[in-house]
């Protein structure tokens, strides 16, 4: 899709975008690169937006919380087996009808992946 063919802005978290994101991940047209940031796992999501097809880069920094494990929280203090990333298009392309200050096409999607 060219810049001239850009979709209008649409604030949407429709599951369709998550399904399409998993297809793009499978074809490696969307990637997730993990890195360590101050003891907390961090991720860079990069590639095609599942809605507008423009290139996006989304940096995710997870929060490391302490003191939340034990019998009262039902946890064992171990890292979770998977990570869920909520991503919103940040393609930087112009999309018609976008509110002032909006970046991207408005689509949000979710990626679930192994934490390791």
C-alpha positions in Angstrom: 0.0 0.0 0.0 1.4 3.4 -1.0 1.3 6.6 1.0 -1.4 7.8 -1.4 -3.5 4.7 -0.6 -3.3 5.2 3.2 -6.4 4.0 5.1 -8.3 6.6 7.1 -7.6 6.5 10.9 -9.7 4.1 12.8 -9.3 3.5 16.5 -9.8 -0.3 16.6 -8.6 -3.2 18.7 -10.6 -5.7 16.6 -9.3 -9.2 17.0 -8.8 -9.3 13.2 -5.6 -7.2 13.7 -4.2 -9.8 16.2 -5.0 -12.6 13.8 -3.3 -10.8 11.0 -0.3 -10.0 13.2 0.2 -13.7 13.9 0.1 -14.3 10.1 2.7 -11.6 9.5 4.9 -13.0 12.3 4.7 -16.4 10.6 5.9 -14.9 7.4 8.6 -12.8 9.3 7.0 -9.6 7.9 6.6 -8.6 11.6 9.2 -9.5 14.1 9.7 -9.3 17.9 13.3 -8.9 19.1 13.9 -9.4 22.9 16.5 -7.5 24.8 17.4 -7.0 28.5 16.8 -3.5 29.9 17.8 -3.0 33.5 16.8 -6.4 34.6 13.4 -6.3 32.9 12.6 -8.1 29.7 12.1 -5.6 26.8 11.0 -6.1 23.2 11.1 -4.3 19.8 8.2 -5.1 17.5 9.0 -4.1 13.9 7.5 -4.7 10.5 4.2 -4.3 8.7 1.1 -3.0 10.6 -1.6 -5.6 10.3 -4.1 -3.0 9.3 -2.4 -0.3 7.2 0.6 -2.3 6.0 3.0 0.6 6.8 6.2 0.0 8.6 6.0 0.4 12.4 8.5 0.1 15.3 7.1 -0.3 18.8 9.4 -0.6 21.8 8.0 -2.4 24.8 9.6 -2.1 28.2 8.0 -4.4 30.7 7.9 -3.5 34.4 9.7 -5.6 36.9 7.6 -5.8 40.1 9.1 -7.2 43.3 7.4 -8.6 46.5 4.4 -9.9 44.6 5.1 -13.7 45.0 4.2 -16.0 47.7 1.1 -17.7 49.1 -1.0 -14.5 49.2 -0.4 -13.9 45.5 -0.4 -17.5 44.4 3.0 -17.1 42.6 6.3 -18.8 43.0 8.5 -15.7 42.1 9.4 -17.2 38.7 9.2 -15.4 35.4 6.0 -16.1 33.5 6.2 -18.7 30.7 4.8 -16.3 28.1 4.7 -12.5 27.5 1.7 -10.6 26.1 2.6 -7.5 24.1 -0.1 -4.9 23.3 0.9 -3.0 20.3 -0.6 0.1 18.6 0.3 1.2 15.1 3.0 3.8 15.2 3.8 3.9 11.5 4.1 7.7 11.4 2.3 7.8 8.1 -0.6 10.3 7.6 -4.0 8.7 7.9 -7.1 10.8 7.1 -9.5 11.7 9.9 -6.7 11.2 12.5 -7.2 13.2 15.7 -4.5 15.9 16.4 -1.3 14.3 17.6 -2.3 10.8 16.6 0.5 8.6 15.2 -0.4 5.6 13.0 -3.6 4.2 11.7 -5.3 3.6 15.1 -5.2 -0.2 15.1 -4.1 -2.1 18.2 -3.2 -5.8 18.3 -1.8 -8.3 20.7 1.2 -10.6 20.4 1.7 -13.6 22.8 5.0 -15.2 22.9 7.4 -17.4 24.9 9.2 -15.3 27.6 12.4 -17.2 27.0 
